[in-house]
């Protein structure tokens, strides 16, 4: 097993996740099997109870793991299926060590950070690194490890020490470290001091970078590269310039042009001649498709505008998988994507009274958009604005996709304005609402007190109903009888209202395994008005976009019929 660690210095949010994903992708284009691990130095067990406005999106895996959003990047780039154990947190490690101590596994020894915590971290990495994560069912050849946060922070100290020990445990010929740093441009001059200081701190902790990836707004000057190499004690070929590009999908190609892989192959003693012809061919095909995709993206001229009506729009990373699913779909449709960010509270009548300018701006964005998307979320803030957006889309034949909460919002709107239950809402927003007229109710099989890890989580099957062959959504899935998608919710459409809702024309075309829980709806005589209780964005891949998102973008682009006529539109197939 070969290990490539990606760490960061100077500031957080510098792009370690994209660089780690891109490095893994390049190894795959060479024919290797790749897995990924993310280390998050926070005390939470997982990301499930963290605010989207503080930490960004909570990504959900097949096994129900609620993990850091970077694992979504890994899966999208590498086409892998990771597990909750691929996300290591301080909380998980300390819980594991304390459980062992309580069982007496340490035989009375004093339990300390070194060697017990650091040892557990290394054991965890070695155990998870060999777990098969792709269709081959074989152990990976290379494990990419991203160390979250910034080196030097007190929270990451045990992990840095564990990795210092780990390089000798696995052998220095099997271990490479890429440190991502920032080269700011001040008054037109590229400054190298922050990178020099970051590398000094890293070395003082016992880790020596094999490569330094320098993030900069513009291309690095040769003099800057040479200066970093000299003062950071690495060769110029070990300094990678990662400047801003058109999209993150160009980063792998940028890294390839820097001959980064030549150095890593030599450092890790990799021999491509030992790979099978099938693996090499598969890697070459992947690189060709990636180049084609980015080229098509650059040459797209027509723009499709999607209004994203959310409640966490102040931090765009709160909807990272949604953004990526829209990007994947727009690239498949050969369209440039423009997202209009609409804070749902600005659409409400209360906003009209308090802030007329924001109210009109929000509604202008809705009216000018080619399609409307209402993603997931929790709590009652901004709900009425979402309901108003769904009503506008339904009444004006504007393509609409509701995801999780977005499905529930569209049902609430329909029950209020078509069925006539004007006070209907979700029991999440008003626990006093009468259950017989509540549009959305608590699922009876979930914990209503303990919040962490108690929702309906992970991969579940959704069966299309008999007679739903007309459904555009079903056709997007290639006419499949059932689909597997990831879930994260604790509320469902009220079963008592299903018959009445369907009588009025809103068709529930997909149900869960028990055929009691509503998973999909679609309005028949509409360009595209659909909702999914599951989160299709979690399984969207760069080269295989999520089908509901593809339907929204295609309908908004006026090319849904063209997309539906594709002969290779097979569920879980590739375009």
PERAFEN-V966859 format. One record per residue. D_FIRST is the distance of its C-alpha to the first C-alpha in whole Angstrom. Layout:
D_FIRST ; D_FIRST
This chain:
0 ; 4 ; 7 ; 10 ; 13 ; 16 ; 19 ; 23 ; 26 ; 30 ; 30 ; 29 ; 28 ; 27 ; 25 ; 22 ; 21 ; 22 ; 20 ; 17 ; 18 ; 19 ; 16 ; 14 ; 17 ; 17 ; 13 ; 15 ; 18 ; 16 ; 15 ; 11 ; 10 ; 10 ; 11 ; 12 ; 14 ; 17 ; 18 ; 22 ; 24 ; 27 ; 29 ; 29 ; 27 ; 27 ; 28 ; 31 ; 34 ; 33 ; 36 ; 35 ; 37 ; 35 ; 32 ; 32 ; 31 ; 29 ; 27 ; 27 ; 24 ; 25 ; 25 ; 27 ; 25 ; 27 ; 24 ; 24 ; 25 ; 22 ; 20 ; 23 ; 22 ; 18 ; 20 ; 23 ; 21 ; 18 ; 20 ; 17 ; 19 ; 17 ; 19 ; 21 ; 18 ; 16 ; 19 ; 19 ; 22 ; 24 ; 26 ; 24 ; 22 ; 26 ; 27 ; 24 ; 25 ; 29 ; 29 ; 27 ; 30 ; 33 ; 32 ; 32 ; 28 ; 28 ; 31 ; 34 ; 32 ; 32 ; 29 ; 28 ; 26 ; 25 ; 23 ; 23 ; 22 ; 20 ; 18 ; 18 ; 17 ; 14 ; 14 ; 14 ; 11 ; 9 ; 11 ; 12 ; 8 ; 8 ; 12 ; 13 ; 14 ; 16 ; 19 ; 17 ; 16 ; 12 ; 9 ; 8 ; 5 ; 6 ; 7 ; 11 ; 12 ; 16 ; 18 ; 22 ; 25 ; 26 ; 25 ; 28 ; 29 ; 29 ; 28 ; 24 ; 25 ; 23 ; 20 ; 20 ; 20 ; 17 ; 15 ; 17 ; 16 ; 13 ; 12 ; 14 ; 12 ; 8 ; 10 ; 12 ; 10 ; 7 ; 9 ; 12 ; 15 ; 17 ; 20 ; 23 ; 27 ; 30 ; 33 ; 36 ; 39 ; 42 ; 45 ; 44 ; 42 ; 38 ; 37 ; 34 ; 35 ; 33 ; 30 ; 31 ; 32 ; 28 ; 26 ; 29 ; 28 ; 24 ; 24 ; 27 ; 24 ; 22 ; 20 ; 20 ; 19 ; 18 ; 19 ; 22 ; 23 ; 27 ; 29 ; 32 ; 35 ; 36 ; 34 ; 33 ; 36 ; 35 ; 37 ; 34 ; 31 ; 32 ; 34 ; 31 ; 29 ; 31 ; 32 ; 28 ; 27 ; 25 ; 26 ; 27 ; 25 ; 22 ; 25 ; 24 ; 27 ; 27 ; 31 ; 32 ; 32 ; 34 ; 31 ; 28 ; 27 ; 28 ; 25 ; 22 ; 25 ; 26 ; 23 ; 22 ; 26 ; 25 ; 22 ; 20 ; 17 ; 18 ; 18 ; 14 ; 13 ; 15 ; 13 ; 10 ; 11 ; 11 ; 13 ; 15 ; 17 ; 15 ; 15 ; 17 ; 21 ; 21 ; 17 ; 19 ; 22 ; 21 ; 19 ; 22 ; 24 ; 22 ; 23 ; 27 ; 27 ; 26 ; 28 ; 31 ; 31 ; 31 ; 34 ; 36 ; 35 ; 37 ; 40 ; 41 ; 44 ; 45 ; 45 ; 44 ; 45 ; 44 ; 45 ; 42 ; 45 ; 43 ; 43 ; 40 ; 41 ; 41 ; 37 ; 36 ; 32 ; 34 ; 34 ; 31 ; 30 ; 34 ; 34 ; 31 ; 32 ; 35 ; 34 ; 32 ; 35 ; 37 ; 35 ; 35 ; 39 ; 39 ; 41 ; 40 ; 40 ; 42 ; 41 ; 45 ; 44 ; 46 ; 47 ; 48 ; 51 ; 52 ; 53 ; 55 ; 59 ; 59 ; 57 ; 60 ; 62 ; 60 ; 58 ; 60 ; 58 ; 55 ; 56 ; 57 ; 54 ; 52 ; 54 ; 55 ; 51 ; 51 ; 54 ; 52 ; 49 ; 48 ; 46 ; 46 ; 43 ; 43 ; 39 ; 39 ; 40 ; 41 ; 45 ; 48 ; 48 ; 49 ; 49 ; 53 ; 52 ; 49 ; 52 ; 54 ; 51 ; 51 ; 54 ; 55 ; 52 ; 54 ; 57 ; 56 ; 54 ; 51 ; 48 ; 46 ; 43 ; 43 ; 39 ; 39 ; 42 ; 43 ; 44 ; 46 ; 48 ; 49 ; 50 ; 52 ; 54 ; 55 ; 56 ; 58 ; 60 ; 60 ; 60 ; 63 ; 61 ; 61 ; 60 ; 57 ; 53 ; 50 ; 51 ; 48 ; 50 ; 53 ; 53 ; 57 ; 57 ; 59 ; 56 ; 58 ; 58 ; 54 ; 52 ; 49 ; 49 ; 46 ; 44 ; 45 ; 42 ; 40 ; 41 ; 43 ; 43 ; 39 ; 38 ; 34 ; 32 ; 35 ; 36 ; 35 ; 32 ; 29 ; 29 ; 32 ; 35 ; 38 ; 40 ; 43 ; 46 ; 49 ; 51 ; 48 ; 48 ; 50 ; 47 ; 45 ; 42 ; 42 ; 42 ; 39 ; 37 ; 39 ; 41 ; 39 ; 40 ; 37 ; 34 ; 32 ; 31 ; 30 ; 33 ; 34 ; 38 ; 40 ; 43 ; 44 ; 48 ; 51 ; 51 ; 55 ; 55 ; 53 ; 56 ; 58 ; 55 ; 55 ; 59 ; 59 ; 56 ; 53 ; 51 ; 48 ; 46 ; 43 ; 43 ; 40 ; 39 ; 43 ; 45 ; 46 ; 44 ; 45 ; 41 ; 43 ; 46 ; 48 ; 51 ; 53 ; 55 ; 53 ; 51 ; 48 ; 48 ; 45 ; 43 ; 40 ; 39 ; 36 ; 34 ; 33 ; 31 ; 28 ; 27 ; 28 ; 26 ; 27 ; 27 ; 29 ; 31 ; 32 ; 36 ; 38 ; 37 ; 37 ; 41 ; 42 ; 41 ; 43 ; 46 ; 46 ; 46 ; 48 ; 46 ; 45 ; 47 ; 45 ; 42 ; 43 ; 44 ; 41 ; 40 ; 36 ; 37 ; 35 ; 33 ; 29 ; 30 ; 29 ; 32
